[in-house]
Amino acid sequence: MKKIVTVIVTFNRKNKLMAAIDAYLKSNIFKIVVVNNASTDGTDSYLGFANQTLSFS
């Protein structure tokens, strides 16, 4: 089986990011890498919460 890594670059799109991560978690993705371009909409807080809750690496 191939390992698939997805990279998401985001800037002030927390709601879309949450939906994208949810969709990727339901698929066969090996790893999700999120690049936050200094968002000011709470993206950093969500990613901190998601990292603890979903065990991202």
CHARMM-style PDB file with segment names, atoms N, HN, CA, C and O in Angstrom:
ATOM      1  N   MET     1       0.833  -1.176   0.000  1.00  0.00      PROA
ATOM      2  CA  MET     1       0.000   0.000   0.000  1.00  0.00      PROA
ATOM      3  C   MET     1       0.882   1.245   0.000  1.00  0.00      PROA
ATOM      4  O   MET     1       1.858   1.325   0.746  1.00  0.00      PROA
ATOM      5  N   LYS     2       0.533   2.206  -0.837  1.00  0.00      PROA
ATOM      6  HN  LYS     2      -0.259   2.141  -1.444  1.00  0.00      PROA
ATOM      7  CA  LYS     2       1.276   3.455  -0.892  1.00  0.00      PROA
ATOM      8  C   LYS     2       0.868   4.350   0.263  1.00  0.00      PROA
ATOM      9  O   LYS     2      -0.286   4.350   0.690  1.00  0.00      PROA
ATOM     10  N   LYS     3       1.836   5.116   0.765  1.00  0.00      PROA
ATOM     11  HN  LYS     3       2.774   5.116   0.418  1.00  0.00      PROA
ATOM     12  CA  LYS     3       1.559   6.089   1.813  1.00  0.00      PROA
ATOM     13  C   LYS     3       1.378   7.450   1.153  1.00  0.00      PROA
ATOM     14  O   LYS     3       2.237   7.905   0.398  1.00  0.00      PROA
ATOM     15  N   ILE     4       0.258   8.090   1.443  1.00  0.00      PROA
ATOM     16  HN  ILE     4      -0.440   7.720   2.056  1.00  0.00      PROA
ATOM     17  CA  ILE     4      -0.060   9.386   0.846  1.00  0.00      PROA
ATOM     18  C   ILE     4       0.050  10.468   1.902  1.00  0.00      PROA
ATOM     19  O   ILE     4      -0.517  10.354   2.989  1.00  0.00      PROA
ATOM     20  N   VAL     5       0.786  11.517   1.572  1.00  0.00      PROA
ATOM     21  HN  VAL     5       1.247  11.609   0.689  1.00  0.00      PROA
ATOM     22  CA  VAL     5       0.930  12.683   2.442  1.00  0.00      PROA
ATOM     23  C   VAL     5       0.265  13.851   1.740  1.00  0.00      PROA
ATOM     24  O   VAL     5       0.505  14.081   0.555  1.00  0.00      PROA
ATOM     25  N   THR     6      -0.565  14.589   2.454  1.00  0.00      PROA
ATOM     26  HN  THR     6      -0.760  14.402   3.417  1.00  0.00      PROA
ATOM     27  CA  THR     6      -1.183  15.777   1.889  1.00  0.00      PROA
ATOM     28  C   THR     6      -0.684  17.015   2.617  1.00  0.00      PROA
ATOM     29  O   THR     6      -0.485  16.998   3.832  1.00  0.00      PROA
ATOM     30  N   VAL     7      -0.486  18.083   1.864  1.00  0.00      PROA
ATOM     31  HN  VAL     7      -0.648  18.096   0.877  1.00  0.00      PROA
ATOM     32  CA  VAL     7      -0.037  19.353   2.423  1.00  0.00      PROA
ATOM     33  C   VAL     7      -1.140  20.383   2.188  1.00  0.00      PROA
ATOM     34  O   VAL     7      -1.607  20.568   1.065  1.00  0.00      PROA
ATOM     35  N   ILE     8      -1.543  21.044   3.265  1.00  0.00      PROA
ATOM     36  HN  ILE     8      -1.163  20.893   4.178  1.00  0.00      PROA
ATOM     37  CA  ILE     8      -2.569  22.077   3.186  1.00  0.00      PROA
ATOM     38  C   ILE     8      -1.938  23.392   3.620  1.00  0.00      PROA
ATOM     39  O   ILE     8      -1.405  23.496   4.725  1.00  0.00      PROA
ATOM     40  N   VAL     9      -1.997  24.393   2.752  1.00  0.00      PROA
ATOM     41  HN  VAL     9      -2.429  24.308   1.854  1.00  0.00      PROA
ATOM     42  CA  VAL     9      -1.522  25.733   3.092  1.00  0.00      PROA
ATOM     43  C   VAL     9      -2.759  26.587   3.336  1.00  0.00      PROA
ATOM     44  O   VAL     9      -3.679  26.603   2.518  1.00  0.00      PROA
ATOM     45  N   THR    10      -2.781  27.303   4.467  1.00  0.00      PROA
ATOM     46  HN  THR    10      -2.034  27.290   5.132  1.00  0.00      PROA
ATOM     47  CA  THR    10      -3.982  28.039   4.823  1.00  0.00      PROA
ATOM     48  C   THR    10      -3.666  29.440   5.332  1.00  0.00      PROA
ATOM     49  O   THR    10      -2.618  29.678   5.932  1.00  0.00      PROA
ATOM     50  N   PHE    11      -4.592  30.360   5.082  1.00  0.00      PROA
ATOM     51  HN  PHE    11      -5.444  30.166   4.594  1.00  0.00      PROA
ATOM     52  CA  PHE    11      -4.542  31.705   5.634  1.00  0.00      PROA
ATOM     53  C   PHE    11      -5.976  32.158   5.869  1.00  0.00      PROA
ATOM     54  O   PHE    11      -6.717  32.421   4.921  1.00  0.00      PROA
ATOM     55  N   ASN    12      -6.361  32.248   7.133  1.00  0.00      PROA
ATOM     56  HN  ASN    12      -5.760  32.035   7.903  1.00  0.00      PROA
ATOM     57  CA  ASN    12      -7.701  32.703   7.538  1.00  0.00      PROA
ATOM     58  C   ASN    12      -8.832  31.924   6.865  1.00  0.00      PROA
ATOM     59  O   ASN    12      -9.785  32.511   6.354  1.00  0.00      PROA
ATOM     60  N   ARG    13      -8.713  30.621   6.873  1.00  0.00      PROA
ATOM     61  HN  ARG    13      -7.939  30.145   7.289  1.00  0.00      PROA
ATOM     62  CA  ARG    13      -9.753  29.739   6.312  1.00  0.00      PROA
ATOM     63  C   ARG    13     -10.031  28.584   7.281  1.00  0.00      PROA
ATOM     64  O   ARG    13     -10.099  27.425   6.874  1.00  0.00      PROA
ATOM     65  N   LYS    14     -10.188  28.913   8.555  1.00  0.00      PROA
ATOM     66  HN  LYS    14     -10.133  29.855   8.885  1.00  0.00      PROA
ATOM     67  CA  LYS    14     -10.338  27.874   9.581  1.00  0.00      PROA
ATOM     68  C   LYS    14     -11.482  26.918   9.267  1.00  0.00      PROA
ATOM     69  O   LYS    14     -11.303  25.704   9.356  1.00  0.00      PROA
ATOM     70  N   ASN    15     -12.643  27.431   8.905  1.00  0.00      PROA
ATOM     71  HN  ASN    15     -12.789  28.417   8.832  1.00  0.00      PROA
ATOM     72  CA  ASN    15     -13.793  26.554   8.655  1.00  0.00      PROA
ATOM     73  C   ASN    15     -13.534  25.608   7.489  1.00  0.00      PROA
ATOM     74  O   ASN    15     -13.877  24.427   7.556  1.00  0.00      PROA
ATOM     75  N   LYS    16     -12.934  26.120   6.427  1.00  0.00      PROA
ATOM     76  HN  LYS    16     -12.656  27.079   6.372  1.00  0.00      PROA
ATOM     77  CA  LYS    16     -12.608  25.257   5.289  1.00  0.00      PROA
ATOM     78  C   LYS    16     -11.516  24.260   5.667  1.00  0.00      PROA
ATOM     79  O   LYS    16     -11.545  23.110   5.227  1.00  0.00      PROA
ATOM     80  N   LEU    17     -10.566  24.690   6.469  1.00  0.00      PROA
ATOM     81  HN  LEU    17     -10.542  25.624   6.826  1.00  0.00      PROA
ATOM     82  CA  LEU    17      -9.507  23.797   6.933  1.00  0.00      PROA
ATOM     83  C   LEU    17     -10.085  22.662   7.771  1.00  0.00      PROA
ATOM     84  O   LEU    17      -9.700  21.504   7.605  1.00  0.00      PROA
ATOM     85  N   MET    18     -11.003  22.992   8.666  1.00  0.00      PROA
ATOM     86  HN  MET    18     -11.315  23.932   8.800  1.00  0.00      PROA
ATOM     87  CA  MET    18     -11.633  21.964   9.502  1.00  0.00      PROA
ATOM     88  C   MET    18     -12.353  20.933   8.641  1.00  0.00      PROA
ATOM     89  O   MET    18     -12.263  19.733   8.899  1.00  0.00      PROA
ATOM     90  N   ALA    19     -13.066  21.398   7.622  1.00  0.00      PROA
ATOM     91  HN  ALA    19     -13.139  22.373   7.413  1.00  0.00      PROA
ATOM     92  CA  ALA    19     -13.782  20.484   6.717  1.00  0.00      PROA
ATOM     93  C   ALA    19     -12.797  19.626   5.923  1.00  0.00      PROA
ATOM     94  O   ALA    19     -13.024  18.432   5.726  1.00  0.00      PROA
ATOM     95  N   ALA    20     -11.708  20.238   5.472  1.00  0.00      PROA
ATOM     96  HN  ALA    20     -11.523  21.208   5.632  1.00  0.00      PROA
ATOM     97  CA  ALA    20     -10.713  19.491   4.697  1.00  0.00      PROA
ATOM     98  C   ALA    20     -10.050  18.415   5.553  1.00  0.00      PROA
ATOM     99  O   ALA    20      -9.894  17.277   5.111  1.00  0.00      PROA
ATOM    100  N   ILE    21      -9.664  18.770   6.769  1.00  0.00      PROA
ATOM    101  HN  ILE    21      -9.791  19.695   7.128  1.00  0.00      PROA
ATOM    102  CA  ILE    21      -9.030  17.793   7.657  1.00  0.00      PROA
ATOM    103  C   ILE    21     -10.001  16.657   7.963  1.00  0.00      PROA
ATOM    104  O   ILE    21      -9.608  15.491   7.976  1.00  0.00      PROA
ATOM    105  N   ASP    22     -11.261  16.991   8.209  1.00  0.00      PROA
ATOM    106  HN  ASP    22     -11.580  17.939   8.198  1.00  0.00      PROA
ATOM    107  CA  ASP    22     -12.267  15.959   8.468  1.00  0.00      PROA
ATOM    108  C   ASP    22     -12.383  15.006   7.282  1.00  0.00      PROA
ATOM    109  O   ASP    22     -12.449  13.790   7.464  1.00  0.00      PROA
ATOM    110  N   ALA    23     -12.407  15.550   6.078  1.00  0.00      PROA
ATOM    111  HN  ALA    23     -12.353  16.538   5.930  1.00  0.00      PROA
ATOM    112  CA  ALA    23     -12.504  14.706   4.881  1.00  0.00      PROA
ATOM    113  C   ALA    23     -11.264  13.834   4.711  1.00  0.00      PROA
ATOM    114  O   ALA    23     -11.374  12.655   4.377  1.00  0.00      PROA
ATOM    115  N   TYR    24     -10.086  14.409   4.940  1.00  0.00      PROA
ATOM    116  HN  TYR    24      -9.996  15.368   5.211  1.00  0.00      PROA
ATOM    117  CA  TYR    24      -8.854  13.632   4.802  1.00  0.00      PROA
ATOM    118  C   TYR    24      -8.772  12.520   5.838  1.00  0.00      PROA
ATOM    119  O   TYR    24      -8.275  11.433   5.541  1.00  0.00      PROA
ATOM    120  N   LEU    25      -9.254  12.780   7.051  1.00  0.00      PROA
ATOM    121  HN  LEU    25      -9.657  13.662   7.292  1.00  0.00      PROA
ATOM    122  CA  LEU    25      -9.212  11.749   8.093  1.00  0.00      PROA
ATOM    123  C   LEU    25     -10.109  10.560   7.758  1.00  0.00      PROA
ATOM    124  O   LEU    25      -9.867   9.444   8.217  1.00  0.00      PROA
ATOM    125  N   LYS    26     -11.133  10.804   6.964  1.00  0.00      PROA
ATOM    126  HN  LYS    26     -11.329  11.711   6.592  1.00  0.00      PROA
ATOM    127  CA  LYS    26     -12.028   9.721   6.548  1.00  0.00      PROA
ATOM    128  C   LYS    26     -11.471   8.939   5.362  1.00  0.00      PROA
ATOM    129  O   LYS    26     -11.997   7.884   5.010  1.00  0.00      PROA
ATOM    130  N   SER    27     -10.415   9.449   4.753  1.00  0.00      PROA
ATOM    131  HN  SER    27      -9.987  10.306   5.039  1.00  0.00      PROA
ATOM    132  CA  SER    27      -9.804   8.759   3.617  1.00  0.00      PROA
ATOM    133  C   SER    27      -8.562   8.008   4.086  1.00  0.00      PROA
ATOM    134  O   SER    27      -8.336   7.851   5.285  1.00  0.00      PROA
ATOM    135  N   ASN    28      -7.786   7.562   3.159  1.00  0.00      PROA
ATOM    136  HN  ASN    28      -7.969   7.690   2.185  1.00  0.00      PROA
ATOM    137  CA  ASN    28      -6.631   6.718   3.470  1.00  0.00      PROA
ATOM    138  C   ASN    28      -5.333   7.525   3.439  1.00  0.00      PROA
ATOM    139  O   ASN    28      -4.352   7.099   2.828  1.00  0.00      PROA
ATOM    140  N   ILE    29      -5.323   8.681   4.092  1.00  0.00      PROA
ATOM    141  HN  ILE    29      -6.119   9.026   4.588  1.00  0.00      PROA
ATOM    142  CA  ILE    29      -4.157   9.550   4.102  1.00  0.00      PROA
ATOM    143  C   ILE    29      -3.203   9.120   5.215  1.00  0.00      PROA
ATOM    144  O   ILE    29      -3.627   8.875   6.344  1.00  0.00      PROA
ATOM    145  N   PHE    30      -1.924   9.032   4.892  1.00  0.00      PROA
ATOM    146  HN  PHE    30      -1.579   9.231   3.974  1.00  0.00      PROA
ATOM    147  CA  PHE    30      -0.903   8.636   5.857  1.00  0.00      PROA
ATOM    148  C   PHE    30      -0.560   9.782   6.803  1.00  0.00      PROA
ATOM    149  O   PHE    30      -0.426   9.580   8.010  1.00  0.00      PROA
ATOM    150  N   LYS    31      -0.419  10.987   6.250  1.00  0.00      PROA
ATOM    151  HN  LYS    31      -0.529  11.152   5.270  1.00  0.00      PROA
ATOM    152  CA  LYS    31      -0.031  12.131   7.065  1.00  0.00      PROA
ATOM    153  C   LYS    31      -0.606  13.407   6.469  1.00  0.00      PROA
ATOM    154  O   LYS    31      -0.699  13.550   5.250  1.00  0.00      PROA
ATOM    155  N   ILE    32      -0.989  14.328   7.338  1.00  0.00      PROA
ATOM    156  HN  ILE    32      -0.913  14.213   8.328  1.00  0.00      PROA
ATOM    157  CA  ILE    32      -1.464  15.648   6.926  1.00  0.00      PROA
ATOM    158  C   ILE    32      -0.482  16.682   7.458  1.00  0.00      PROA
ATOM    159  O   ILE    32      -0.188  16.713   8.653  1.00  0.00      PROA
ATOM    160  N   VAL    33       0.022  17.524   6.569  1.00  0.00      PROA
ATOM    161  HN  VAL    33      -0.216  17.499   5.598  1.00  0.00      PROA
ATOM    162  CA  VAL    33       0.913  18.618   6.950  1.00  0.00      PROA
ATOM    163  C   VAL    33       0.157  19.915   6.687  1.00  0.00      PROA
ATOM    164  O   VAL    33      -0.292  20.156   5.567  1.00  0.00      PROA
ATOM    165  N   VAL    34       0.014  20.752   7.716  1.00  0.00      PROA
ATOM    166  HN  VAL    34       0.379  20.556   8.626  1.00  0.00      PROA
ATOM    167  CA  VAL    34      -0.682  22.021   7.566  1.00  0.00      PROA
ATOM    168  C   VAL    34       0.316  23.151   7.738  1.00  0.00      PROA
ATOM    169  O   VAL    34       1.040  23.215   8.732  1.00  0.00      PROA
ATOM    170  N   VAL    35       0.346  24.045   6.754  1.00  0.00      PROA
ATOM    171  HN  VAL    35      -0.242  23.994   5.946  1.00  0.00      PROA
ATOM    172  CA  VAL    35       1.174  25.240   6.817  1.00  0.00      PROA
ATOM    173  C   VAL    35       0.235  26.413   7.059  1.00  0.00      PROA
ATOM    174  O   VAL    35      -0.576  26.762   6.202  1.00  0.00      PROA
ATOM    175  N   ASN    36       0.354  27.016   8.240  1.00  0.00      PROA
ATOM    176  HN  ASN    36       1.013  26.732   8.936  1.00  0.00      PROA
ATOM    177  CA  ASN    36      -0.492  28.146   8.611  1.00  0.00      PROA
ATOM    178  C   ASN    36       0.271  29.431   8.328  1.00  0.00      PROA
ATOM    179  O   ASN    36       1.291  29.706   8.961  1.00  0.00      PROA
ATOM    180  N   ASN    37      -0.218  30.213   7.384  1.00  0.00      PROA
ATOM    181  HN  ASN    37      -1.046  29.990   6.869  1.00  0.00      PROA
ATOM    182  CA  ASN    37       0.441  31.461   6.988  1.00  0.00      PROA
ATOM    183  C   ASN    37      -0.025  32.624   7.851  1.00  0.00      PROA
ATOM    184  O   ASN    37      -0.611  33.579   7.342  1.00  0.00      PROA
ATOM    185  N   ALA    38       0.232  32.549   9.150  1.00  0.00      PROA
ATOM    186  HN  ALA    38       0.708  31.773   9.563  1.00  0.00      PROA
ATOM    187  CA  ALA    38      -0.068  33.633  10.100  1.00  0.00      PROA
ATOM    188  C   ALA    38      -1.545  34.015  10.122  1.00  0.00      PROA
ATOM    189  O   ALA    38      -1.881  35.199  10.136  1.00  0.00      PROA
ATOM    190  N   SER    39      -2.420  33.025  10.124  1.00  0.00      PROA
ATOM    191  HN  SER    39      -2.147  32.063  10.113  1.00  0.00      PROA
ATOM    192  CA  SER    39      -3.854  33.290  10.195  1.00  0.00      PROA
ATOM    193  C   SER    39      -4.211  34.007  11.489  1.00  0.00      PROA
ATOM    194  O   SER    39      -3.552  33.832  12.514  1.00  0.00      PROA
ATOM    195  N   THR    40      -5.253  34.807  11.427  1.00  0.00      PROA
ATOM    196  HN  THR    40      -5.788  34.949  10.594  1.00  0.00      PROA
ATOM    197  CA  THR    40      -5.719  35.544  12.600  1.00  0.00      PROA
ATOM    198  C   THR    40      -7.158  35.186  12.957  1.00  0.00      PROA
ATOM    199  O   THR    40      -7.807  35.901  13.720  1.00  0.00      PROA
ATOM    200  N   ASP    41      -7.654  34.085  12.408  1.00  0.00      PROA
ATOM    201  HN  ASP    41      -7.127  33.504  11.788  1.00  0.00      PROA
ATOM    202  CA  ASP    41      -9.048  33.690  12.614  1.00  0.00      PROA
ATOM    203  C   ASP    41      -9.214  32.523  13.586  1.00  0.00      PROA
ATOM    204  O   ASP    41     -10.278  31.907  13.633  1.00  0.00      PROA
ATOM    205  N   GLY    42      -8.184  32.217  14.356  1.00  0.00      PROA
ATOM    206  HN  GLY    42      -7.319  32.718  14.319  1.00  0.00      PROA
ATOM    207  CA  GLY    42      -8.254  31.111  15.303  1.00  0.00      PROA
ATOM    208  C   GLY    42      -7.724  29.798  14.760  1.00  0.00      PROA
ATOM    209  O   GLY    42      -7.824  28.763  15.420  1.00  0.00      PROA
ATOM    210  N   THR    43      -7.164  29.833  13.569  1.00  0.00      PROA
ATOM    211  HN  THR    43      -7.083  30.674  13.033  1.00  0.00      PROA
ATOM    212  CA  THR    43      -6.609  28.615  12.972  1.00  0.00      PROA
ATOM    213  C   THR    43      -5.538  28.006  13.864  1.00  0.00      PROA
ATOM    214  O   THR    43      -5.497  26.788  14.040  1.00  0.00      PROA
ATOM    215  N   ASP    44      -4.674  28.836  14.425  1.00  0.00      PROA
ATOM    216  HN  ASP    44      -4.707  29.826  14.282  1.00  0.00      PROA
ATOM    217  CA  ASP    44      -3.606  28.318  15.282  1.00  0.00      PROA
ATOM    218  C   ASP    44      -4.165  27.606  16.508  1.00  0.00      PROA
ATOM    219  O   ASP    44      -3.638  26.569  16.911  1.00  0.00      PROA
ATOM    220  N   SER    45      -5.217  28.145  17.101  1.00  0.00      PROA
ATOM    221  HN  SER    45      -5.644  28.987  16.773  1.00  0.00      PROA
ATOM    222  CA  SER    45      -5.844  27.488  18.255  1.00  0.00      PROA
ATOM    223  C   SER    45      -6.468  26.160  17.852  1.00  0.00      PROA
ATOM    224  O   SER    45      -6.340  25.169  18.571  1.00  0.00      PROA
ATOM    225  N   TYR    46      -7.142  26.134  16.704  1.00  0.00      PROA
ATOM    226  HN  TYR    46      -7.246  26.939  16.120  1.00  0.00      PROA
ATOM    227  CA  TYR    46      -7.744  24.890  16.220  1.00  0.00      PROA
ATOM    228  C   TYR    46      -6.671  23.843  15.970  1.00  0.00      PROA
ATOM    229  O   TYR    46      -6.830  22.685  16.358  1.00  0.00      PROA
ATOM    230  N   LEU    47      -5.579  24.237  15.325  1.00  0.00      PROA
ATOM    231  HN  LEU    47      -5.449  25.177  15.010  1.00  0.00      PROA
ATOM    232  CA  LEU    47      -4.519  23.276  15.033  1.00  0.00      PROA
ATOM    233  C   LEU    47      -3.876  22.751  16.310  1.00  0.00      PROA
ATOM    234  O   LEU    47      -3.503  21.580  16.375  1.00  0.00      PROA
ATOM    235  N   GLY    48      -3.742  23.594  17.321  1.00  0.00      PROA
ATOM    236  HN  GLY    48      -4.045  24.546  17.268  1.00  0.00      PROA
ATOM    237  CA  GLY    48      -3.223  23.144  18.608  1.00  0.00      PROA
ATOM    238  C   GLY    48      -4.143  22.137  19.252  1.00  0.00      PROA
ATOM    239  O   GLY    48      -3.688  21.129  19.794  1.00  0.00      PROA
ATOM    240  N   PHE    49      -5.450  22.405  19.197  1.00  0.00      PROA
ATOM    241  HN  PHE    49      -5.819  23.223  18.757  1.00  0.00      PROA
ATOM    242  CA  PHE    49      -6.449  21.481  19.733  1.00  0.00      PROA
ATOM    243  C   PHE    49      -6.458  20.181  18.934  1.00  0.00      PROA
ATOM    244  O   PHE    49      -6.477  19.094  19.512  1.00  0.00      PROA
ATOM    245  N   ALA    50      -6.445  20.293  17.612  1.00  0.00      PROA
ATOM    246  HN  ALA    50      -6.430  21.176  17.143  1.00  0.00      PROA
ATOM    247  CA  ALA    50      -6.485  19.107  16.752  1.00  0.00      PROA
ATOM    248  C   ALA    50      -5.249  18.250  16.966  1.00  0.00      PROA
ATOM    249  O   ALA    50      -5.337  17.023  16.970  1.00  0.00      PROA
ATOM    250  N   ASN    51      -4.114  18.877  17.141  1.00  0.00      PROA
ATOM    251  HN  ASN    51      -4.042  19.875  17.138  1.00  0.00      PROA
ATOM    252  CA  ASN    51      -2.872  18.130  17.358  1.00  0.00      PROA
ATOM    253  C   ASN    51      -2.951  17.279  18.619  1.00  0.00      PROA
ATOM    254  O   ASN    51      -2.497  16.134  18.627  1.00  0.00      PROA
ATOM    255  N   GLN    52      -3.522  17.830  19.677  1.00  0.00      PROA
ATOM    256  HN  GLN    52      -3.891  18.760  19.670  1.00  0.00      PROA
ATOM    257  CA  GLN    52      -3.670  17.073  20.924  1.00  0.00      PROA
ATOM    258  C   GLN    52      -4.750  16.021  20.814  1.00  0.00      PROA
ATOM    259  O   GLN    52      -4.601  14.922  21.347  1.00  0.00      PROA
ATOM    260  N   THR    53      -5.840  16.342  20.127  1.00  0.00      PROA
ATOM    261  HN  THR    53      -5.961  17.235  19.694  1.00  0.00      PROA
ATOM    262  CA  THR    53      -6.991  15.443  20.050  1.00  0.00      PROA
ATOM    263  C   THR    53      -6.806  14.333  19.038  1.00  0.00      PROA
ATOM    264  O   THR    53      -7.168  13.185  19.296  1.00  0.00      PROA
ATOM    265  N   LEU    54      -6.233  14.675  17.866  1.00  0.00      PROA
ATOM    266  HN  LEU    54      -5.939  15.607  17.656  1.00  0.00      PROA
ATOM    267  CA  LEU    54      -6.151  13.717  16.774  1.00  0.00      PROA
ATOM    268  C   LEU    54      -4.777  13.073  16.631  1.00  0.00      PROA
ATOM    269  O   LEU    54      -4.572  12.225  15.763  1.00  0.00      PROA
ATOM    270  N   SER    55      -3.844  13.474  17.477  1.00  0.00      PROA
ATOM    271  HN  SER    55      -4.011  14.163  18.182  1.00  0.00      PROA
ATOM    272  CA  SER    55      -2.483  12.929  17.439  1.00  0.00      PROA
ATOM    273  C   SER    55      -1.811  13.114  16.088  1.00  0.00      PROA
ATOM    274  O   SER    55      -1.242  12.175  15.532  1.00  0.00      PROA
ATOM    275  N   PHE    56      -1.882  14.339  15.562  1.00  0.00      PROA
ATOM    276  HN  PHE    56      -2.344  15.102  16.013  1.00  0.00      PROA
ATOM    277  CA  PHE    56      -1.134  14.651  14.336  1.00  0.00      PROA
ATOM    278  C   PHE    56       0.335  14.595  14.676  1.00  0.00      PROA
ATOM    279  O   PHE    56       0.724  14.762  15.832  1.00  0.00      PROA
ATOM    280  N   SER    57       1.146  14.362  13.673  1.00  0.00      PROA
ATOM    281  HN  SER    57       0.830  14.227  12.734  1.00  0.00      PROA
ATOM    282  CA  SER    57       2.590  14.395  13.888  1.00  0.00      PROA
ATOM    283  C   SER    57       3.237  15.272  12.852  1.00  0.00      PROA
ATOM    284  OT1 SER    57       4.457  15.435  12.855  1.00  0.00      PROA
TER     285      SER     57
END
